[in-house]
Structure formats: structure tokens, C-alpha cells
């Protein structure tokens, strides 16, 4: 599928950007903000622009462009998969730190802040754990101790190296789940009850007093009806407020930002309102996994510009909404895209019936798409009085 002739817009070569960044402005060579990277433009506001990192792409000797864009365009990095439990401890008591250590070392070489992802999630768990619980060989008390040991071991391993940890991920159901009333879902809630959330934050804080500790979830970009029975954002807000009232050391809430052009998505004012409400609790916020996927119709796959261009424009508009809202809230610390190129996007492999794609800010040939240019423009033209310096939180004790 060759879409690059329709997708490439305003191509800026990274090598050229690097040269321009190094050359001071002068009368005959004025400063050109459009020649800057997302990384440098974001740091004007104290905002870290990040990406999830695909380790196979990072290690591919035939793909140097991936490493170059990763290094120049992004000031923070998230491990896409290598910090998840099934990758770290495939066999009970035997940790494989190699890929995660390599990720951390690469981010440090690039001068990037690191988002640790993820300590507690109901997906991508090792088989020995889920099977042991199912067959009864691992009881409730032992399971809680296994979880405590995992959180403590991983956080201590990277103590002082992780800026933000996704401590608990996707603990809340959706209105289309059964039952439809929102509730705590998944493996951990089912076997340990919702108290595991507070436990995980306390264990993580004990293991690293300096990392910022986040709850992370999807479909919490804006408030809806305000009724906890059908408003996931309200449920998460109430959960975070309750944790703070208990003295739980939660520092922030991460909104994933997985959107699709086929949906009626929210606007900037709605998203900014949600961020503001979390900030009023004293919490930091971040967009942690942003991408905007589209249906890959027959016309799109055939390269029809009348099918492709509206999707690219709608995608750019959604990236713009989230980034603009983040800029407007000083406690929004980082904006992370979940992979930056369609060449290495998770979307086609997950959303295949019907097929979806076009979810990132670069196409399959590493050409920047309209979404990239819109993000760059947002970072260039934002400023006081509505965009103010970031408020750096102190880790909650």
C-alpha cells in the first residue's frame, strides 16, 4: 500500500532541522520556528513531547531513520512493551531485564525523560501468574504478595531514572461492558478487590520517593453527563479524589488519547475543562498514548485522495484538540504519541475488522503528515496569557 504521495505534507528533513537548530539567527538568516523540532518547541513551554518506543525498530540496523527521528523530535520516551509484566518476568522469579535496560539506556543517551509503563495492568500478564490463579495454586494472600514484590522490584530497579510511572492502568470499565454500570474491572479487581490500587501506589512510592506516580486510562478526555453511572471521566475523578483523601501518594492522571476519525470526538474547551478539574485536585496530568486512527476503506487502500485527505485533516484536528488543551493547563506535563510512524503502529494489528490505520504523525516512509505540522504550529503560536509555564509537581508522600 503506497500512500506517501497523498500523505506527505510540508516535508522537513531531520538532518536539515539539526543544521538549522545549530545556526543562530541573523539579519540575513532570521530565526525560523518552523525549522525547529517538536522537542525544542515543546520545551519552550516546559512541555515534554514524547513517543512510545518500538524496540524492534530501535534495534533494526536497516532503519536508521527511526532512531534519528526518535532522538531529534522527542524529549520523553515510553517503553511500548518491554516494561510490561509478561516481558519482564516471563518465568516466575526470573526477570529478563535486558530489553527494558536497553530502552532506558537509549533514552538516557538521547537526553529524554522516561515514562515507565506499566506496573499494574490486567493485560499482558505472564502465563504462570494467570494460570496459577485459575487453577488455585496461587491464593489471594500469595497473589497480593506477588503483586507487591513485582511493583517493588521493578520500581527499585529503575529508581531515580523514571520521571513518571503508570502505576495502575485501565482499572475502570466502559459503559458497553457487562454490567453496564461503571465498575472496577479486570484480573486484579476480580481477585484482590479495588484496594489493590491504593496498595500499588503506596508500594511504588516506598520504592522510589522521586518518581511521579500516575493512574492511566482511555476515554477520559472529557466529562460527559456528570453521572458516575455512565461517565468514565467522572468515575476516575471520584476515584482519584478518594485516593487523595486516603493519603494515597497519587501524583497525576494520564489520559491515553486513543481517538478515531469515525467518532464524534470532543473539542478543546471540553478537554481543557477536564484537565483543569483534575488540576484543582492538585494532580498533574499528561496525554500518554495519543494516536488517531481511521477506517481503511477500499478507497483509502487504493490511494483515493478524496478518501484519504478528509481522514488526514480529521486526524490532525484531533491531535490539535488534545495538544491545545494540554498547553492551556500548566499542570499538563507531557504529550506522548503512541508511536510516531505508521510503519510501526500497533493499530493495524489490533483493529482489523474493519481494518484501521493512518494513526500516527508520520507516514510509512517517515514523511510528516498534516497532524505533525498542526502540532508544530500549536507549539509555535501558543503563549501568554492563555499558555503559561508548566507547574512542576513534587512527588506526593
PADREN-992749 format. One record per residue (C-alpha): x, y, z. Coordinates in steps of 0.5 Angstrom, whole numbers, padded with zeros to 4 digits, always signed. Example, Ala and Ser with C-alpha at 12.3 -4.5 7.8 and 13.67 -1.06 7.14 Angstrom:
// residues 2
+0025-0009+0016/+0027-0002+0014/
//
This chain:
// residues 397
+0000+0000+0000/+0003+0006-0002/+0000+0013+0001/+0006+0017+0001/+0004+0022-0005/-0002+0024-0001/+0000+0024+0006/+0007+0028+0005/+0006+0035+0007/+0011+0040+0009/+0017+0035+0009/+0022+0038+0013/+0028+0033+0013/+0031+0032+0020/+0038+0033+0018/+0036+0040+0016/+0033+0041+0022/+0039+0039+0026/+0043+0044+0022/+0038+0050+0023/+0038+0049+0030/+0045+0050+0031/+0046+0056+0027/+0044+0063+0031/+0039+0068+0028/+0042+0074+0024/+0039+0079+0020/+0041+0075+0013/+0039+0069+0017/+0032+0070+0021/+0030+0065+0026/+0025+0060+0023/+0021+0057+0028/+0018+0052+0023/+0025+0049+0022/+0025+0047+0030/+0023+0040+0032/+0017+0038+0037/+0022+0037+0042/+0025+0044+0042/+0019+0048+0041/+0015+0044+0047/+0021+0046+0052/+0019+0053+0050/+0013+0052+0055/+0017+0047+0059/+0012+0041+0056/+0015+0035+0054/+0013+0032+0047/+0014+0024+0048/+0013+0018+0044/+0013+0010+0045/+0019+0007+0043/+0019+0000+0039/+0025-0004+0041/+0025-0008+0034/+0025-0001+0030/+0030+0002+0035/+0035-0004+0034/+0034-0005+0027/+0040-0003+0023/+0037-0002+0017/+0032+0003+0020/+0037+0009+0022/+0031+0014+0020/+0027+0011+0026/+0033+0013+0031/+0034+0019+0028/+0027+0022+0029/+0026+0019+0036/+0033+0023+0038/+0031+0029+0035/+0024+0030+0035/+0022+0028+0042/+0024+0030+0049/+0021+0024+0053/+0020+0016+0052/+0016+0011+0054/+0017+0003+0053/+0012+0001+0049/+0012-0006+0051/+0019-0008+0055/+0017-0006+0062/+0010-0010+0062/+0010-0016+0067/+0010-0021+0061/+0016-0018+0058/+0020-0017+0065/+0018-0024+0069/+0016-0029+0064/+0018-0034+0069/+0017-0034+0076/+0022-0031+0080/+0027-0030+0074/+0027-0023+0071/+0029-0021+0064/+0032-0014+0065/+0036-0014+0058/+0031-0010+0053/+0028-0005+0059/+0035-0004+0061/+0037-0002+0054/+0031+0002+0053/+0033+0006+0059/+0040+0007+0057/+0038+0009+0050/+0033+0015+0053/+0039+0017+0057/+0043+0018+0051/+0038+0022+0048/+0037+0026+0054/+0030+0024+0054/+0026+0024+0061/+0023+0017+0062/+0015+0015+0063/+0015+0008+0066/+0010+0004+0063/+0007+0000+0066/+0007-0003+0074/+0000-0006+0074/-0005-0008+0069/-0010-0014+0067/-0007-0015+0060/+0000-0018+0058/+0001-0022+0065/+0005-0028+0065/+0002-0034+0064/+0005-0037+0070/+0001-0032+0074/-0006-0032+0071/-0006-0040+0070/-0003-0040+0078/-0009-0036+0080/-0014-0040+0075/-0012-0047+0078/-0012-0045+0085/-0005-0046+0086/-0004-0038+0088/-0009-0036+0093/-0011-0029+0095/-0006-0027+0100/+0000-0030+0096/-0003-0026+0090/-0002-0020+0094/+0005-0021+0096/+0007-0023+0089/+0004-0016+0086/+0008-0012+0092/+0014-0016+0090/+0013-0014+0083/+0012-0007+0084/+0017-0006+0089/+0023-0010+0085/+0021-0006+0078/+0021+0001+0081/+0027+0000+0085/+0031-0003+0079/+0030+0004+0076/+0030+0008+0082/+0032+0015+0080/+0031+0014+0073/+0024+0014+0072/+0020+0021+0071/+0013+0019+0071/+0011+0012+0073/+0004+0009+0070/+0003+0005+0077/-0004+0003+0075/-0007+0002+0068/-0014+0002+0066/-0018-0001+0072/-0024+0002+0070/-0030-0001+0066/-0033+0002+0060/-0041+0003+0059/-0041-0002+0054/-0038-0007+0059/-0042-0012+0063/-0045-0010+0067/-0046-0003+0064/-0045+0001+0071/-0038+0003+0071/-0034-0001+0076/-0027-0003+0077/-0025-0009+0072/-0020-0014+0070/-0016-0019+0074/-0013-0015+0080/-0020-0012+0082/-0023-0019+0081/-0018-0023+0085/-0016-0017+0090/-0022-0012+0090/-0021-0005+0089/-0016-0004+0095/-0010-0006+0090/-0010+0001+0087/-0008+0004+0093/-0003-0001+0095/+0000-0001+0089/+0001+0007+0089/+0004+0006+0096/+0009+0001+0094/+0011+0005+0089/+0013+0011+0093/+0016+0007+0098/+0021+0004+0092/+0022+0011+0089/+0021+0017+0093/+0022+0022+0087/+0018+0019+0081/+0011+0022+0079/+0006+0017+0080/+0000+0016+0075/-0006+0013+0074/-0007+0012+0067/-0013+0010+0063/-0017+0011+0056/-0024+0015+0054/-0022+0020+0060/-0021+0026+0055/-0027+0030+0058/-0033+0030+0062/-0040+0028+0060/-0046+0028+0063/-0043+0028+0070/-0047+0022+0072/-0042+0017+0075/-0046+0011+0072/-0045+0013+0065/-0039+0018+0066/-0032+0014+0066/-0028+0021+0067/-0033+0023+0073/-0031+0016+0076/-0024+0017+0075/-0024+0024+0078/-0028+0021+0084/-0023+0015+0085/-0017+0020+0085/-0020+0025+0090/-0022+0019+0094/-0015+0016+0094/-0012+0023+0096/-0017+0023+0102/-0014+0017+0104/-0007+0020+0104/-0005+0015+0098/+0001+0018+0094/-0002+0019+0087/+0001+0025+0083/-0002+0025+0077/-0008+0022+0072/-0006+0020+0065/-0011+0021+0059/-0009+0016+0054/-0012+0020+0048/-0013+0014+0043/-0018+0017+0038/-0021+0015+0032/-0024+0020+0026/-0030+0016+0025/-0033+0018+0032/-0036+0025+0034/-0030+0027+0039/-0029+0032+0044/-0027+0040+0043/-0021+0044+0046/-0026+0047+0051/-0028+0040+0054/-0021+0037+0054/-0018+0043+0058/-0024+0043+0063/-0023+0036+0065/-0015+0038+0065/-0017+0044+0070/-0021+0040+0074/-0016+0034+0076/-0011+0040+0077/-0016+0043+0082/-0015+0037+0086/-0007+0038+0086/-0006+0033+0081/-0001+0033+0075/-0004+0031+0068/-0001+0028+0062/-0003+0025+0055/+0000+0019+0055/-0001+0015+0049/-0004+0019+0043/-0006+0017+0036/-0012+0018+0032/-0014+0012+0027/-0018+0012+0021/-0022+0007+0018/-0018+0004+0012/-0023+0003+0007/-0022+0000+0000/-0022+0008-0003/-0016+0009+0002/-0012+0003+0001/-0013+0004-0007/-0010+0011-0005/-0016+0016-0007/-0015+0023-0005/-0022+0024-0004/-0022+0019+0002/-0015+0020+0005/-0015+0027+0005/-0021+0028+0010/-0018+0023+0014/-0012+0026+0015/-0015+0033+0016/-0019+0030+0022/-0014+0026+0025/-0010+0033+0025/-0016+0036+0028/-0016+0031+0034/-0008+0032+0035/-0009+0039+0035/-0015+0039+0040/-0011+0035+0045/-0005+0039+0045/-0008+0045+0045/-0012+0043+0052/-0005+0041+0055/-0002+0047+0053/-0007+0051+0056/-0007+0047+0063/+0000+0049+0067/+0000+0042+0070/+0000+0038+0064/+0007+0036+0064/+0008+0032+0058/+0004+0030+0051/+0006+0023+0049/+0004+0020+0042/+0004+0012+0042/+0009+0011+0036/+0010+0016+0031/+0010+0013+0025/+0005+0009+0021/+0011+0004+0019/+0011+0001+0027/+0004+0003+0029/+0000-0002+0034/-0007+0000+0030/-0007-0004+0024/-0005-0011+0028/-0011-0009+0033/-0016-0006+0029/-0017-0011+0023/-0025-0012+0023/-0026-0007+0020/-0018-0005+0018/-0016+0001+0021/-0009+0005+0021/-0006+0012+0019/-0006+0013+0026/+0001+0017+0027/+0004+0024+0026/+0009+0021+0020/+0007+0016+0015/+0010+0009+0013/+0016+0013+0009/+0018+0018+0015/+0014+0024+0012/+0011+0028+0017/+0003+0028+0016/-0001+0034+0017/-0002+0032+0024/+0005+0033+0025/+0005+0040+0022/-0001+0042+0026/+0002+0040+0033/+0008+0044+0031/+0004+0050+0029/+0001+0050+0036/+0007+0050+0040/+0010+0056+0036/+0004+0060+0036/+0002+0059+0044/+0004+0064+0049/+0001+0068+0055/-0004+0070+0057/-0007+0063+0056/-0001+0059+0056/+0003+0059+0062/+0010+0056+0064/+0009+0049+0067/+0008+0048+0074/+0013+0042+0077/+0009+0038+0082/+0013+0035+0088/+0012+0027+0089/+0007+0026+0094/+0009+0023+0100/
//
